[in-house]
Amino acid sequence: MKSNRINLILLLFLYSLPFAVLAQNSDPYTFPIRPNKTNFLSGTMGELRSSHFHAGIDIKTGGKIGEPVHATKRGYITRIKVSTSGYGNALYMLHPDGNTSVYAHLDEFAPEIQEYVRQEQYKQQTFEIELFPKPYQFAFKTQEVIGISGNTGGSLGPHLHFEIRDSQQRVLNPLHYGFDEIKDNIPPILQGFAIRPMNINSRISGEFKRTEISINRTGFNYKAIDTLNAIGEIGLELWGHDKLNGSANKNGISIIEVEVNGETLFKQNIDVMSFSLQRHILVHYPYDVKMTDGPRYHKLYIDDGNQLKFYETQSTNGVLHIEKNKLYDVNIKMYDPYGNMSTLELVINGKQSEKFLNNSLDFQLDGIDYTIEENILKIFTISNCEGESEELNLNFGDKIESIKPEYYLNNTAVYLWELKNGIPQSVLNCNKGLNLRSIHEVYPNDYKVISTDKMNLKFSPYSLFDTLYLETDYEIKTNDSLEIFSMGPITTPLKSSVEVELTAIPNHYNPEKSHVYRTDDAGNFTYEGGEWQDEKINFSTRELSDYTILTDSIAPLVKENNGNYSYIIEDELSGIKSYEAKLNGEWILMKYEPKDNLIWIDWLNEEMNKTGEFVLKVTDNAGNETEYITKL
């Protein structure tokens, strides 16, 4: 009886929905820009962006603002958002089949929506706003105009960002909805290929090193120039793009299949995407390559901590185990949503590593140096011991352990040590020694506090994708007296935030104007914020990097911009935090476009008084305020 009652309640609920969501709906989706005419895309589903996969498609608007945006299917607006970042001005429309279409970076909404939004902005006294209209309050038929294309939010040029989402708000690939406006008979294009050792015993051409492979191209078929020698567990990585007819843009490759000796080892198909897992892109592409200014490859294996759902693999998660004296024929197929295919072929020979290699380092070595590559400590020393032992002594404080070189690169000895077996404090070889930076082992799914003299880091169970060997360091730069708090390696991504407390030089900063900034080798600074407590400042971050503390005491710049009730607002260091404008003491709406440093009045209506004392207050993130007063 209980089960029947639940089913009845569920049935009544479904019939109470505004649309018969579960009913068959034959209404086709239509293209939102210039329907029934040839269109061009600048972005497609699943492209690898810095911190997310690109959702939906980007439709070109001829490099200009003002193209009518049409409803892709009959429905009503469920959500309206106005933001200076992200999707900018965006509309969300629910359709009878239960799907939602999204239209982003709009310049304006349809007049009735625009008026509703403006009224709410004045009522709530805010430019950035998110609204949820009542069902059918703004209903549209297929192809009716719902807005005008623009360049708002995080857009880098005029276009329409368009998505189709299912009832669970998962993003679907719009190019599977039969849009004849887009033409594509060009297969994906391979740009690069690499192989990575996956554990301490793996070698590629004798080295424990990610290796990029030289490729020949014939049409849209690619082949490795040479047979590759490798041993142990390896991962394959591919860099490429797709092109569509009539467009020079480099778009993403959504479908990649890997076959080894005729059997499928790995497949990815980025056609359905969950927003909750977007940050997992940091373990989909090789983060270490991207952070050293390299391109974003696809890992053709599932790395530790990756919970994305668009892979199919065998029990090895796509990792290929290379055995001695065996050949592996690898065939990789790349598809676009229109079925165009290109291929890459290569042969891997299982060959035991040589001890002495006629290769050179790709950096200048002065005595002894090291890197941390995930859980492996990789140490380099110049091999000139003149008869002394080539063993490397690892000092753990309470013991010393010796290891032999794994291989030689001309006159350089290379040593490998698995950090899970212990974290050394220093190393010594041939009377050459090196103190390592502080290294701390941090596990995922656990609380952990790392404390040093100058910083405390608090990791939550959600902070990490995989085990982290955290490096910490502190220095004062002599040329500008900046305190540099280092957290690394920068080649390791964080899954979510880490809480950080920095201990600053006493009486060195004005707490009201001084905050934490991320910095890099080029001397760039990015505001992070932070709250002071005595001589300590606390902030949260999702990036391992170098941080410093800077004082911003310069107020934002405000100046008139050629009349028309518009103004330029800029800040030199910490950035604009807020602004407010009043005319004769009454709040008025200012639209803001950060890309152009431009702010302008949006009057409530034509009858509104447009003369009197105009006061614009602009505040930066450090609390500096500029009050601009003029007569309108």
C-alpha positions, 0 to 999 in steps of 0.5 A: 500500500505504501508503494502505491501511495508514493506512486500516486503522489508522484503521478499527481506531482508530475501532472501539476508541472507547468508543462507536461514535461514527460510528454513527447514533444516534437517541436524542433529546436531552432538556431538562436541567431539568424535562424535558417541562415548559415552561421559560424561558431567561435567555441564548441562543447568541451573545449579545455579552458583554464578552469573549466570545460566550455559548456554549450557553443559560442555563436559569432555575431559578425564582431558586433553587438546587436544581433536579435536573439531568438527563442530556440523553442517555445517556453518561458523565462525561469531565471534572469541574471545580470553580472559583471563577470561570468555570463554577464546578462543571461536568460534561462528558458524552460521548455515543454520537454524539460530542457532549459536553454541558456543565452549569455553575454546579452547586451539587452533583454526583450523590452518587457524583460528589460523593464522588469529587471530595471524596476527590480534593480531600482527597488533593490538598489543594485546593478548585479541581480538575479531574478526568478520570474513566475511561470509564464510571466515571460513566455515566448514562442519559437523564434520570438526575439528574447534579447539582443546579442552583446559582449557582457560579463566574461566575454572577450568579444561580441557573441552569443553563448548558447546552452541546452541543459537537461532537467538535472541542469547538466549541459548537453551538446547543442550540435546534436539538435540538428542545426543545419545552420552550422557546416562542418566537414573538417576532421579534428587536427592533431597538434601534439602528442606526449607520453608520461611515465606513471610510476617510479619504474617507468621509462620513456626512451630511457628517462623518467620524463614526460616526452613529446613525440614527433609526428608526420601528417598525411591529410588528416592521418597522423603517424609517429615518426619513430617507434617509441621505446618505453617500459612500465606504466605509461599515460598517453596525452593528446593536444589538438583542435577541431575546425568548422567550415568558414571559421578560423577558430580552434575548437575542442575535440569532444570524442577520442578513442584509444585502441591498443593491439585492436582492443579499446583501452580508453574513450572520452565523449564530452557530450554531457557535463555536470557543473558540479565537477567542472573544476576536475578539468584540472586533472583532465588536462596535464596541469603541470604542462599548462602551468609552465606555459604549455598547451592544454593536452587531453590525458587519455587516462583517468588520473587519481581524483578525477571524478568526471563521468565521460570516460570509458576504460578498462580496469587500468583507467587507460594507463598502458602497461608496457612489457619487455620485448613486446610491441604495442600498436596504438591507434587513436581516433578523434571525432567531432560532433558531425562524425568527421574523423582523424587518426594517429598511429604509433608503435611502442616497443617494450625495451629495457632502459639503458643506464647511460644516455646521450641526452642533455638536461633542458635547464642549466645545472649548477652542482645539484638540483631537484624537482618534485613530480607528484610523489617522486623526488627527482634529483640531478647532480653533476657527475664528477666525483673522481673515483668517489662513490656516485651514491646520493645520501638522503638525510632524514634527520634521524637517519641517512639512506643512500641511493644509486643513480637511476641513469645518466644524461651525459655527465649528469646523474639522475636519482629518483626517490618515492616520497611516500617512503620518507621525506629527506631534509637534505641531500649530499653527493660528492661533497656537494650538498643541498638543503631541501625546502620544507616538504609536507605530506598531505592526504586527500579526504582528510583534515590537515594543518601544516605549520611553519614559522611564517605560515599555517595552512589548513586543508579540508577533506575536499582540498585535494585531488590526490596526495600532495607533497607540499613545499613551503618557503619564505624569503625577503626580496632585497631589492624591494623588501617584499615578503614572499610566502611560497607554497608549491609545487605550483604544478599541482592543482587544488580541488578546493580552497585552503585556508592560509595564515601568514605571519607578517613582519611586525609593524610593517603594514597598515592593516586597513590598507594591506592585503595578500596578493598572488605574485609571479616571476614576471612581477604581476600581482593579483589581489587575494584579500585577507583579514588581519588579526594582530600581525597575522593575515588570513585568506583562502586560496585555490592555487599553490603559488607565491604570495606577498603582502602589499599596501594600497593607499591610492584611491580609484580614479573617476573621470567623465567619459565624453558626456552621455552620463558615462564615466571611467573608473579605474584602480591601480592595484587592488581593483574596484570593489563597489560603487554607488551613485545618487542624484539629489540624494536619490539612488540611481542605477549605474551599469558597469562594464569592467572590461572597458572601465566604463560606468553609465547611468540607466534611468528608471524612465524618461520622466525621471529628473535628470538634473541636479547634484550627481555624486558617484562613490567608488571604493577599491578592495583596500577600502580607498574611496573616491567621491566624484561630485558634479552637476547634471 
